[in-house]
Amino acid sequence: MSFSINYDKQPLKFFKQQDKHIAKRIMDKIDGALPDNPVPHNAKSLVGQHNCFRIRIGDYRVLYRIDYENNKVVVFKVDKKPRVYD
């Protein structure tokens, strides 16, 4: 089963503000890992939120939600660790 990857406004804005190689590295990791396995071994569940996880990519954190009914992964926040949980 393959999941489609969707991005909210914040991640798209974040990628536009970053250097191209950083944005490409993060997006390649997301697009490479999450469609086939939305909960990889390094994913952590977010406390207090249902079907929400985070993965670490270097100094950056990617927060996403899984919609199992529609086979979607929605990336809703990408940022460095101190700011991502605000």
N, C-alpha and C positions, 0 to 999 in steps of 0.2 A: 504494500500500500504506500503510495507516494503522497506527500503533503505539499500543498502550494504555499509559498512564502509571500506574505503581504507585509507592507511597511506602513506604519502610521506616519503622521506629519513630522514628529520629533526626530525619528531616525533619518528621514530624508534630508531634513534641514541640517542635522549633524554631519552627514556625509558631505554635503556641499561646503561646509565650513572647514573640513579637514583637508590635509594634504591628500592628493590622489592615491598615493601608495598605501596610506593608512586606511582610507575608505575602501580601497580595493581588497586589501588584506582581510578586513572585517567582513565585507560582503561575500568574498570567496569562501570564508569559513562558514558563514551562515548558510549560503546556498549549497555548499558541499556537504555539510553535516546534517542539517535539519530536515530536508525533504524525505529522506529514507528512514531516519531515526530521530523523531522529534525530542526524545529524551536520551541524549547520549550519556555515557558513563560519567562525564564531568559536569553534567547539569545538576543544579541545586534547586530544590523547590522553594518558592517564596513563601514565607510564613504568613498565614492569614489570608492567602489568596488561592483559590481553586484553579488547577490546571495552569498555573503561572510558574515559570522557571527562569533561571539565569544561567548563562554560560560565560566563561572568562576567556577573553582573547587578549593576551598580554596584559596591559594596564587597563584595558577596557572591559566593560560588562555589557552584555546584551540581555535585556529583559523581554520575554515573550510569553504569549498565551497560546494554548493549543485548543482548537475547536475540532473535536473528534467527529462531530456530526457532519461537518462540511469538509473535512480533511484539509484544514488550514492551520498554518502557524502564523500568528500576527506578532510581528516585532513592534513593541510599543515604546521602547526606550533604549538608547545606546549612549554611553558616556563613560568617563573615568569613574573609578570606584567612589570617591567622596561625593560626587554630584549625582550619581545615577539613582540613588535611593531617596532623593529629595522629593 
